[in-house]
């Protein structure tokens, strides 16, 4: 199975360990990976500047792997920006 790992980087990411600012590894072949405040509460509390939290939706986006082609797709679930 293919695994995916997402790592938070950028000016609004706090100076914490890689482990504290990472999502995964996640088996995309089994289920979608939802990202947002509802799904990674501890990550957003400990790794994201409070000023940026207002821009992160409870359900921000999800990533899935297409069963037929194996292509990885991202579907935006919010009107907030994704950067």
HELIX and SHEET records of a PDB file:
HELIX    1   1 UNK A   18  UNK A   21  5                                   4    
HELIX    2   2 UNK A   41  UNK A   47  1                                   7    
HELIX    3   3 UNK A   50  UNK A   53  1                                   4    
SHEET    1   A 2 UNK A   3  UNK A   7  0                                        
SHEET    2   A 2 UNK A  22  UNK A  27 -1                                        
SHEET    1   B 3 UNK A  33  UNK A  35  0                                        
SHEET    2   B 3 UNK A  61  UNK A  65 -1                                        
SHEET    3   B 3 UNK A  72  UNK A  76 -1                                        
END                                                                             
